[in-house]
Amino acid sequence: MFEDSKLKLERANKHIFDLNNILSGFLETDFYRIGIDHDTESRTNKLIFEVTKLVPIDAAMAIGDAVHNMRTALDIMAVNMVKKCGGTPNDWTRFPFFSSRDKLVNGINGGEMQHLGPTIISFLVDTIKPYTGGNAALCDLHRLDIMDKHQSIIPTACATTIFDVKASDDRRNTFDFRRVTVGEGGKLNLVQTGSDLKVTSYGKLTIDIRFVRNQPFENQSVVPALHGLSQLVSSTVQAFEKALLDAGII
């Protein structure tokens, strides 16, 4: 059962695979700089790190496609469940998401999902919990899918840590940064001095591609988060298969 939903999940995983390749290629480009900025007002030189390029738009397209296929897998499952339980799906039949448990219950009772019967409805409401304050990850998948209909979900490159950056100035002072944590914004003023600066070692970076602020999965690594969502949707589909089987519906 739910073979069409599983095919949608396979397609979602293909988009996640493509996304990983896109991001791996981006990380091999010159998307940041460690260099010297001269501040004319203060007459000082600054050793800085900053991200200079956006993650390519192809990454946003792959994220949107993966998210939409996962969300669609749930909708197709809902349609099939209504059919199996003797109902007739319409153009509005979908997997339900609501802002509270009470609204979820009312929404089910007022639509085609009421044909699922008390056992499956109870499983949906009290085990799967697709409402705000219930299953947060599933609800965030729903929110991402809505967001992608209105704007591209463009992640950001974050250098989480810089190791072994070194510089020196014309006064023979040396500056050695064994480990620097990069905060929000991705720009650091590592050194400020009135002397001329020269970078002697650009060091190594720990890079992550993350969802940006004020989005679902804020500040989480994009590819692992999407893999986790795919596994969650897959386990949800399997759980409903078992629930329908245990109830004698299939």
C-alpha distance (Angstrom), angle and dihedral (degrees) to the residues before:
residue distance angle dihedral
M1 . . .
F2 3.82 . .
E3 3.81 92.6 .
D4 3.81 91.3 151.1
S5 3.80 90.0 54.7
K6 3.78 90.2 50.7
L7 3.82 90.7 50.7
K8 3.80 89.0 53.3
L9 3.79 88.8 52.6
E10 3.79 90.6 50.8
R11 3.79 88.5 53.6
A12 3.80 90.5 48.3
N13 3.80 89.9 53.5
K14 3.81 89.6 50.5
H15 3.82 89.5 55.1
I16 3.82 90.4 48.6
F17 3.81 89.1 51.6
D18 3.81 90.1 50.2
L19 3.79 90.1 47.5
N20 3.79 91.2 53.7
N21 3.81 89.8 53.2
I22 3.81 91.5 48.7
L23 3.80 92.0 50.6
S24 3.81 93.0 44.6
G25 3.80 89.3 54.1
F26 3.80 91.3 48.2
L27 3.80 92.2 51.9
E28 3.80 89.1 57.2
T29 3.82 91.5 58.9
D30 3.79 128.9 85.8
F31 3.82 94.6 -96.9
Y32 3.82 97.6 146.1
R33 3.75 139.4 35.0
I34 3.76 138.0 -146.1
G35 3.75 107.7 -163.9
I36 3.77 150.6 117.5
D37 3.80 124.1 -69.5
H38 3.79 119.2 -168.5
D39 3.80 114.0 -144.5
T40 3.79 106.2 -152.3
E41 3.80 94.1 -168.8
S42 3.79 97.0 54.5
R43 3.82 93.2 27.3
T44 3.77 90.0 -131.9
N45 3.78 134.4 128.2
K46 3.79 120.3 -129.9
L47 3.77 128.9 -157.1
I48 3.80 103.2 -144.7
F49 3.78 142.6 178.2
E50 3.81 120.9 -156.2
V51 3.80 140.6 159.6
T52 3.81 107.0 -118.6
K53 3.83 104.5 179.9
L54 3.77 134.6 55.1
V55 3.77 122.3 -125.9
P56 3.85 106.0 -95.1
I57 3.81 118.6 -92.7
D58 3.82 89.5 -121.4
A59 3.81 86.7 72.5
A60 3.79 90.6 57.8
M61 3.80 90.5 49.9
A62 3.80 91.5 51.9
I63 3.81 91.9 47.6
G64 3.80 91.5 50.2
D65 3.80 92.5 48.0
A66 3.81 92.5 48.6
V67 3.80 92.5 48.0
H68 3.80 93.6 46.7
N69 3.80 93.0 50.4
M70 3.80 91.4 50.3
R71 3.80 91.8 48.5
T72 3.82 91.0 46.2
A73 3.80 90.3 51.8
L74 3.80 88.0 62.8
D75 3.82 93.3 47.0
I76 3.82 92.6 50.4
M77 3.80 89.1 49.5
A78 3.82 90.3 52.3
V79 3.80 91.8 51.4
N80 3.80 91.7 49.5
M81 3.79 92.2 47.9
V82 3.81 91.5 53.4
K83 3.81 89.6 51.3
K84 3.81 92.8 48.1
C85 3.80 90.3 50.5
G86 3.80 93.5 53.0
G87 3.78 100.0 -98.9
T88 3.79 129.8 125.3
P89 3.83 113.0 -124.3
N90 3.78 118.8 -141.4
D91 3.81 134.2 -163.7
W92 3.82 90.3 -80.2
T93 3.80 98.1 50.5
R94 3.80 108.5 120.0
F95 3.76 142.9 139.8
P96 3.82 103.5 -74.7
F97 3.79 126.0 -117.7
F98 3.80 121.2 175.5
S99 3.79 139.2 170.6
S100 3.82 94.4 -115.5
R101 3.79 141.6 14.8
D102 3.81 92.5 -108.9
K103 3.81 92.2 52.4
L104 3.80 89.7 48.4
V105 3.80 91.3 53.6
N106 3.81 91.8 46.8
G107 3.79 91.4 47.1
I108 3.79 92.4 51.9
N109 3.80 92.8 47.2
G110 3.79 91.5 50.7
G111 3.81 97.8 49.7
E112 3.78 146.2 46.3
M113 3.83 92.0 -76.4
Q114 3.82 88.9 75.2
H115 3.82 86.7 79.4
L116 3.81 88.5 72.2
G117 3.78 89.0 81.7
P118 3.82 130.8 -133.3
T119 3.82 97.4 -67.9
I120 3.81 96.9 53.5
I121 3.81 92.5 37.0
S122 3.81 89.6 53.6
F123 3.83 89.3 49.3
L124 3.80 90.4 49.7
V125 3.80 94.9 47.4
D126 3.79 102.0 37.5
T127 3.82 103.6 29.7
I128 3.81 106.9 28.8
K129 3.85 93.2 31.7
P130 3.83 101.6 -169.2
Y131 3.79 95.5 -173.2
T132 3.78 137.4 94.4
G133 3.78 108.0 -77.0
G134 3.81 90.8 22.5
N135 3.80 120.3 70.1
A136 3.80 100.2 5.1
A137 3.80 97.4 -177.3
L138 3.81 94.9 51.0
C139 3.80 90.3 46.7
D140 3.80 90.2 50.4
L141 3.80 89.4 52.2
H142 3.81 87.7 55.2
R143 3.82 90.7 48.5
L144 3.81 92.1 49.6
D145 3.79 90.5 51.6
I146 3.81 91.0 52.4
M147 3.80 91.0 46.0
D148 3.79 92.1 52.0
K149 3.81 89.2 58.4
H150 3.79 89.9 62.0
Q151 3.80 105.6 30.6
S152 3.78 140.9 7.5
I153 3.79 114.7 -95.2
I154 3.79 98.8 -130.1
P155 3.82 114.3 -179.6
T156 3.76 124.2 -152.0
A157 3.79 133.4 -124.6
C158 3.78 113.0 -121.1
A159 3.77 125.8 -169.7
T160 3.77 98.1 -151.3
T161 3.80 96.5 -177.4
I162 3.81 137.0 11.1
F163 3.80 119.5 -155.8
D164 3.82 130.2 -161.0
V165 3.80 102.7 -4.3
K166 3.81 110.1 167.1
A167 3.78 134.8 -173.5
S168 3.78 139.3 167.0
D169 3.79 136.1 -162.2
D170 3.80 134.7 -144.9
R171 3.81 90.4 -95.3
R172 3.81 89.9 64.7
N173 3.77 92.6 -107.8
T174 3.80 113.3 146.4
F175 3.80 126.5 -153.0
D176 3.78 117.3 -158.4
F177 3.81 120.7 -176.2
R178 3.79 108.9 -171.5
R179 3.82 94.1 176.6
V180 3.80 129.5 3.2
T181 3.82 123.5 178.8
V182 3.79 113.1 -142.5
G183 3.77 115.2 -140.6
E184 3.77 132.5 -159.5
G185 3.79 114.8 -46.7
G186 3.79 95.8 35.1
K187 3.80 96.9 -119.1
L188 3.79 125.4 112.6
N189 3.78 133.4 -179.1
L190 3.79 98.0 -148.1
V191 3.81 98.4 175.5
Q192 3.78 135.2 8.8
T193 3.79 118.5 -169.3
G194 3.79 140.9 149.2
S195 3.79 90.5 -128.2
D196 3.78 127.3 85.7
L197 3.80 111.1 -89.5
K198 3.78 131.1 -149.8
V199 3.81 127.5 -172.9
T200 3.80 109.1 -129.2
S201 3.83 97.7 175.9
Y202 3.80 127.6 19.6
G203 3.78 91.5 -162.1
K204 3.79 125.8 -161.8
L205 3.79 132.9 -62.9
T206 3.78 134.8 -144.5
I207 3.79 103.7 -143.0
D208 3.79 130.5 -165.0
I209 3.82 132.4 178.8
R210 3.79 109.4 -142.8
F211 3.77 143.4 175.5
V212 3.80 109.0 -100.0
R213 3.78 129.1 -118.7
N214 3.81 121.5 -70.1
Q215 3.81 92.4 25.7
P216 3.79 130.1 104.1
F217 3.82 109.8 -85.6
E218 3.80 89.1 23.6
N219 3.81 112.6 -161.6
Q220 3.82 93.1 0.2
S221 3.80 121.7 131.1
V222 3.79 106.4 -95.6
V223 3.80 103.7 -138.7
P224 3.85 97.1 44.0
A225 3.82 89.8 45.7
L226 3.81 91.9 52.9
H227 3.81 91.7 45.6
G228 3.79 88.2 52.5
L229 3.80 90.9 50.4
S230 3.78 92.0 50.2
Q231 3.79 90.4 52.2
L232 3.81 90.1 47.2
V233 3.81 93.4 52.1
S234 3.80 90.6 45.5
S235 3.81 91.8 51.9
T236 3.82 89.7 46.4
V237 3.81 91.4 54.6
Q238 3.80 90.6 47.7
A239 3.79 91.0 48.1
F240 3.80 92.0 54.8
E241 3.80 90.6 47.3
K242 3.80 89.2 55.8
A243 3.81 92.9 44.2
L244 3.82 91.8 52.5
L245 3.79 90.6 46.4
D246 3.80 93.2 48.9
A247 3.81 89.4 48.8
G248 3.79 90.8 53.4
I249 3.81 92.9 -118.1
I250 3.82 94.2 121.3
